[in-house]
């Protein structure tokens, strides 16, 4: 029973980190597109404020899943130690 729980925990961690890596790539694309090309979604940014907002969204898309993945990794590693 304990072995099954450990395997499920490892699978969850792998999936969450994969999603985190995918979101990091998407976030980096959004930041580069906002800062270099000046696009916010599918429209050209009309001001620096819109470019900054798009860059902040890209960073949030990258950072938030990473924080969630790290937290889940720690929770699962602590629960398997018990």
Secondary structure, 3 states (H helix, E strand, C coil): CHHHHHHHHHHHHHHHHHHHHHHHHHHHHHHHHHHHHCEECCEECCCHHHHHHHHHHHHHHHHHHHHHHHHHHHHHHHHHHC
